[in-house]
């Protein structure tokens, strides 16, 4: 039996991701970073394409990607320097377990399994979602690089070492060699 009150509370909690700002790029002086929800949206789109390219379960990749940062409603986003001092992966798993404890049993077990597969790179889909998460960071880093924030290159250099799938590695090469603002050129219509 579905507990609609608990489900609704969970959905309100997920809305907190719109207000949780990502912290990593603050290290290089970015004051108004994107929200976790903004990050998740583009990461999910990347996960879709990687799943197709890598011939993986698209639905599983999308669900995992949509839920991969949900624990940050309770923990906030913590940059990698902070991860040196806190077992953030363990904290995220504990937070997610609490967050979903009143959801329907089949949903709860599915979300937890997908989350653990993502966190521990246990499945092809978990690896793909991790690569999608990293590629979203690389896209954002490239956007900052092109705005003159030279230290954003550190993200791309680290991501290059961490990517696993061939498709993600090829996309990263394209990211590095692309102009983030080229996509709209030629689309503007000049009016008198």
N, C-alpha and C positions, 0 to 999 in steps of 0.2 A: 504494500500500500504506500503510495507516494505521500510524503509529508510536504504539502505545498508551502506551508509556512517556512520550513527550513530551506526549501529550494529557493524561495523568494529572498530570504535573508542572504543566502549564498550569492544570488544574482546581484543584490545590492553591494555585497562585499567586493565582487569582481569589478564593480564600477569604480572602486578605489584605485584601480590600476590607471585610470585616467589622471589621477592626481599624484601618483608616485612617480617622481622624476628619476631618471637613470643617473647614476653617480659617476660612472667611469670617466666620461669626458670632462668632468669638472676638474680633473687632475691637470688638464692642459688649458684651463681657463675658460671653458664654455660655461656661461652663466645660466642660460635657459635651455637645458637639455630636453630631449624628447621624453615623453612619458613611457612607462612600461607598456601601456596599451598601444601606443604608436609603434613601439618596437615589435610587439607581438603581431600586429596586423601585417607588417611587411615580412616578418619572419615566416608567418603562415603561408603567405603567397610564395615565398621562396621554397618552403617545404613542399608545396604542391608541385612546383616544377621539378625539384630534385627527385621527388618520388616518381614522377613520370619518367625522367631521364634515367634513373637508376632501377626502373622496373620494380618498384616496391609498392606496398599497400598504401594507396593515396589517402584513404579514409583514416587509417591509423596515424599516418604522418600529420594530417591536418588536425586531428583531435589532440594529439600530443603537443603539437606546436601551439595550439590555442590555449592549452592549460600549463605550458612549461614554466611560466612565471607567476602563476596565480598565488603561490605562497608569499610573494612580495607584497601582497596587500597587508600582511601582518609583519613582515620582516623588513620592508623597504628594499631598495636595490642597494647592494653593497659592491663597490669596485674591488678589483682583484688585489689591491694592496691590503684592504680589510680582510680579504679571504685568508691572508697569511696567519691571522690571529684567531679566526673563528672557523669552526667546521660548518660552513654555510650550507653545504649539501645536506648534511644531517639535519640541520635546523629547518631547511625547506621541506624535507620529507616529513618531519614531525608536524610542521605547520599544515601541510596538505592533508595529512591524516585527520587532524582536528577539523579542518575546513569541510571535509567531505563526510564526516562521521554520521551525519543525519540525512544523507542523500540515500536514494534507493540502493540496496545491496549490490545489484548488478552494475550500476553506474559507479559506485564507490570502488569496487574491485577493478573494473576496467580502467578508470582514471589513475588509480594507484599503480597498476601494472605498467601502463604507458609511461607514467612519470618516472618510474624506476628504470624502465628500459632506456629512457632518454638520459637520465642522470648517470647510469652505469654503462652506457654504450653496449647493452646486452643484445640488441636486435638490430637488424638492418634499418628498420624504421627509426629507432632511437638514434642511431648514428647519423641518419639523414637529417633528423630534426636538429641535432647538435650542429651539423654543418650549416643548416639554414640559419640558425641562431648566430653563428659566427659570420656568415656572409652578410647578414643584416648589419652587424657591427662594422664589417669592412666597407659596406656602402656608406654608412654614416661617417666613418673615418675618412673615406675619400672625399665626401662632401666638405668636411672640415679642412682637409688638406688643400682643396681648391679655394678655400677662403683664407689660406695663409697660415693655418695652424700646423706647422711642420711636425710637431710631436705626435700628431695623429698617425704618422707613418708607423709608429711603434705597434699600433693595433694591427695594421695590415701585416707587418713582419711576424707578429706572434700568431696571427690567424693562419698565415701561410704554413707554419709548422704544425698546426693543429688539425687542419682539414683532412678528412679521410677519403671521401668519395671522389672519383675522377671528375665527375660533373662539377662538383663544388670547386675543385682546383682549377678547372677551365674557366669557370665563372669568375673566380678571383683574378685570374690573369686579365680578363676583360675589364673588370672593375678598375684594376690598376692602370690600364691603358686607355680608359675612357674619360670623357668630359661629362661630369654629372649633370650638366645643364644643356647638353647637346640635344636631348630628346625633344625639346619644344621648338628648336630652331627650324624655321621654314613653315611653322604652323600658324604664326601670327598673321593676322590680316590687317594690312595698313588701310586705315580709313582717312578720308579727307575731312 
